[in-house]
Amino acid sequence: MVKEAKKYVVHHEGCRYEIIEDLHGLGWYVWRYENSDISTHDYLQDTLEWAIDFAEEIFGVPKELWEI
């Protein structure tokens, strides 16, 4: 059985943000998309909590928007 990565998506101020689990155990990726399906930024964080904090600190995405 193939494990699927956990993925969380938020739309905020015209951009789409995704936090996606790395299946190799490296952590969680924060992805930012503008006006298309091409990522403009991606950052690796150690934990899901750090990824959410990072999205708020760097991009202004309120923690409350993430449905975890």
N, C-alpha and C positions, 0 to 999 in steps of 0.2 A: 504494500500500500504506500502511495506517495503522499507525503505530508504537504499540505498547502500552507503557504505563508499567511499569517494574519495580516489584514489590511484595514486601515481606517482612513476615511476620506472626509474632508471638510471643504466647503466653498466659502471663501472669505474675501471681500473687497475685489471681486473680479478674477480671483485666482483659485485654482484647485490645489489643495495640499493633501498629500498622502503620507501616512506613516506605515511602513511595510517591514515586517519581520524578516531578518536574514535567516535563511534556512540552514546556514552553516554555523549558527550560534555566535556570529560576530556582533549582533546587536539589532538595532532598528534604524532604517533609513527614513529620513525626512525628505520628501520630494515636493517641489513647487513647480506648478505649471501655469503659464500665462497664455491666454487666448488660443491655445492649441493643445495638442497632445504631446508637445515636445517639452521635456523638462528643462527648466532654466537653472535649477539648483538641486543638488542632492547632498545630504550630509549623513554620516553614520554616527549614531549615538549608542552608548552601551546598554541603556534600558529604555523601555517604553516611556517611563516617567520622564527621563531626560529628554527624549525626543519631543514630548508634548511641551515641556518647559522651553526647549530650544525653539520650537515653532512660535511660541508666544514671544520670547525675547527677541528673536531675529526678525520675524515677519509680522508680529502683532496679532497672531491667531489666538483668540481667547481659549483658555483651557476648557471652558464650559462647552465649547462647540464639539469637542471630541466625544463621540458616543462609545465609550469603552465599557 
